[in-house]
Amino acid sequence: MFDSNILLTGLVIFVARICDVSIGTVRTIITVQGRTAIAFFLATFEIMIWVLVASAVINQVREQPILVIFYALGYATGNVVGILVERKLAFGLIILRVITRDACKVLSDRLRQQGQPVTVFRGEGMTGPVDELYIACRRRDLSWILAEVREIDPTAFYVIEQARDISKVLRPTYAPMGGWRTPAKRK
C-alpha cells in the first residue's frame, strides 16, 4: 500500500512539523512574556524548518497526497508538544494571591524561611477579616509554594496571575531541590 520512501518522507515531515510547531508555541509564549532575544532565535529556527517542510510537501503533493496527512498530524501534535514543553520549562513570573482566614503568620513565615518574598495585606472578606499574601514568584516555583499553602491551610483561596515584569529589588531566588538533588535521596 505504502512505498517505504513515501512512508519515510511522511515520517520526516511529521517529526519536522512537531519540531517547528513546538518551537513556535514556545516562541509565542516567550514573546508575550517580553523575552525578545530568545524569541528571535526560536523564530529563526522555526521558519527554517517550516520552509523546508512546506516546500517538500508542496513539491510532492500531486504525486503523494498522503503527505498532507503527515503534515497536518505533525502540526496538531506539535501544538500539544509545544504546550507540554513550555509547561515543563515554566518560563516567566507569576503573582500568587493567597487569601486565608487563620494561617497568615504561619504561611508567610514558612515561605520567607525558604527565601520566598511575601507581602501581607489585611482585608475584609464575605464573613469577616482575612489576610492576603501577595507572592511574586517564578512559575517553576508555583508547585512547591502551593503545596505549602495547601498543607498549612487547605481552605485557603488563591488566584494566579501572569506577571510580565518584576522589579529587581526583591526577586524570588529560592527553588527547592528536587529529583536526584533532594538531600533525603542522597546516600
C-alpha positions as CSV (number, residue, x, y, z in Angstrom):
1,M,0.0,0.0,0.0
2,F,2.7,2.5,1.0
3,D,6.1,2.8,-0.6
4,S,8.9,2.8,2.0
5,N,10.2,6.1,0.6
6,I,6.8,7.7,0.9
7,L,6.4,6.4,4.5
8,L,9.9,7.7,5.4
9,T,9.3,11.1,3.8
10,G,5.9,11.3,5.7
11,L,7.6,10.4,9.0
12,V,10.3,13.1,8.4
13,I,7.6,15.6,7.6
14,F,5.6,14.6,10.7
15,V,8.6,14.9,13.0
16,A,9.8,18.2,11.5
17,R,6.3,19.7,11.9
18,I,6.2,18.6,15.5
19,C,9.6,20.4,15.9
20,D,8.7,23.7,14.2
21,V,5.2,24.0,15.7
22,S,6.5,23.2,19.2
23,I,9.2,25.8,18.8
24,G,6.5,28.2,17.5
25,T,4.3,27.6,20.5
26,V,7.1,28.2,23.0
27,R,8.2,31.2,21.0
28,T,4.7,32.7,21.2
29,I,4.6,32.3,24.9
30,I,8.1,33.7,25.4
31,T,7.2,36.7,23.1
32,V,4.2,37.5,25.3
33,Q,6.5,37.5,28.3
34,G,8.7,40.1,26.6
35,R,11.8,37.9,26.0
36,T,12.6,39.2,22.6
37,A,16.1,37.9,22.1
38,I,15.1,34.3,22.8
39,A,12.0,34.7,20.6
40,F,14.2,36.0,17.8
41,F,16.4,32.9,17.7
42,L,13.5,30.5,18.1
43,A,11.6,32.2,15.3
44,T,14.7,31.8,13.0
45,F,14.8,28.0,13.6
46,E,11.1,27.7,13.4
47,I,10.8,29.3,10.0
48,M,13.8,27.5,8.6
49,I,12.2,24.1,9.4
50,W,8.8,25.3,8.2
51,V,10.2,26.4,4.8
52,L,12.0,23.1,4.2
53,V,9.0,21.0,5.2
54,A,6.4,23.1,3.4
55,S,8.4,23.1,0.2
56,A,8.9,19.3,0.4
57,V,5.1,18.8,0.7
58,I,4.2,21.3,-2.0
59,N,6.7,19.8,-4.5
60,Q,5.3,16.3,-3.9
61,V,1.6,16.8,-3.1
62,R,0.3,15.9,-6.6
63,E,2.1,12.6,-6.7
64,Q,1.8,11.8,-3.0
65,P,-1.3,13.5,-1.5
66,I,-0.9,11.4,1.7
67,L,2.0,13.7,2.7
68,V,-0.7,16.3,3.5
69,I,-2.0,14.0,6.2
70,F,1.5,13.6,7.8
71,Y,1.9,17.4,7.6
72,A,-1.4,18.1,9.3
73,L,-0.9,15.4,12.0
74,G,2.6,16.9,12.7
75,Y,1.1,20.3,13.1
76,A,-1.6,19.1,15.5
77,T,0.9,17.1,17.5
78,G,3.3,20.0,17.6
79,N,0.8,22.2,19.3
80,V,0.3,19.7,22.1
81,V,4.1,19.0,22.4
82,G,4.8,22.7,22.5
83,I,2.4,23.4,25.3
84,L,3.8,20.4,27.3
85,V,7.4,21.6,26.7
86,E,6.5,25.2,27.8
87,R,4.8,23.9,30.9
88,K,7.8,21.8,31.8
89,L,10.2,24.7,31.2
90,A,7.8,27.0,33.2
91,F,9.3,30.3,31.9
92,G,8.2,33.5,33.4
93,L,7.0,35.1,36.6
94,I,3.6,34.9,38.2
95,I,1.7,36.6,41.0
96,L,0.1,34.3,43.5
97,R,-2.5,35.8,45.8
98,V,-3.5,33.7,48.8
99,I,-6.5,34.6,50.9
100,T,-6.5,33.0,54.3
101,R,-8.5,33.4,57.5
102,D,-6.3,32.0,60.1
103,A,-2.9,30.9,58.7
104,C,-1.3,34.1,57.5
105,K,1.5,34.2,60.0
106,V,2.4,30.5,59.6
107,L,2.2,30.7,55.8
108,S,4.2,33.9,55.4
109,D,6.9,32.8,57.9
110,R,7.3,29.4,56.2
111,L,7.6,30.9,52.7
112,R,10.0,33.6,53.9
113,Q,12.2,31.0,55.7
114,Q,12.5,29.3,52.3
115,G,13.6,32.5,50.6
116,Q,10.3,33.5,49.0
117,P,9.4,37.2,49.4
118,V,5.8,37.6,50.7
119,T,3.8,40.8,51.3
120,V,0.7,40.6,53.6
121,F,-2.4,42.8,53.3
122,R,-5.3,42.9,55.8
123,G,-8.7,42.8,54.3
124,E,-12.4,42.2,54.8
125,G,-13.9,39.0,53.3
126,M,-17.5,38.0,52.9
127,T,-17.8,36.7,56.5
128,G,-15.1,38.8,58.3
129,P,-11.4,39.7,58.4
130,V,-8.9,37.9,56.1
131,D,-5.3,38.2,55.1
132,E,-3.9,38.3,51.6
133,L,-0.5,37.0,50.9
134,Y,0.9,38.7,47.8
135,I,3.6,36.5,46.3
136,A,5.6,37.2,43.2
137,C,7.4,34.1,42.1
138,R,8.8,32.1,39.2
139,R,6.3,29.8,37.5
140,R,8.6,26.8,38.2
141,D,8.3,27.5,42.0
142,L,4.5,27.6,42.0
143,S,4.1,23.8,42.6
144,W,6.1,23.8,45.9
145,I,4.6,27.1,47.1
146,L,1.0,25.8,46.5
147,A,1.9,22.5,48.3
148,E,3.0,24.6,51.3
149,V,-0.2,26.6,51.2
150,R,-2.4,23.5,50.9
151,E,-0.5,21.8,53.7
152,I,-0.9,24.7,56.1
153,D,-4.3,25.9,55.1
154,P,-6.4,23.5,52.9
155,T,-9.2,26.1,52.9
156,A,-7.1,28.9,51.5
157,F,-8.4,30.7,48.4
158,Y,-5.8,31.6,45.8
159,V,-5.6,33.3,42.4
160,I,-2.7,33.1,40.0
161,E,-1.9,35.9,37.5
162,Q,0.7,36.3,34.8
163,A,3.4,38.9,35.7
164,R,5.2,40.4,32.7
165,D,7.9,42.3,34.6
166,I,9.0,42.5,38.2
167,S,11.5,45.0,39.6
168,K,14.8,43.6,40.6
169,V,14.5,45.0,44.2
170,L,13.4,41.7,45.8
171,R,13.2,39.0,43.2
172,P,12.3,35.4,44.2
173,T,15.5,33.4,44.4
174,Y,14.8,30.1,46.1
175,A,13.9,26.9,44.4
176,P,13.9,23.7,46.5
177,M,16.0,20.9,45.2
178,G,14.1,18.1,43.5
179,G,14.7,14.8,41.9
180,W,18.2,13.4,42.4
181,R,19.3,16.7,44.1
182,T,16.9,16.2,47.0
183,P,19.0,15.9,50.2
184,A,16.9,13.0,51.5
185,K,17.7,10.9,48.4
186,R,21.5,11.3,48.8
187,K,23.3,8.5,50.4
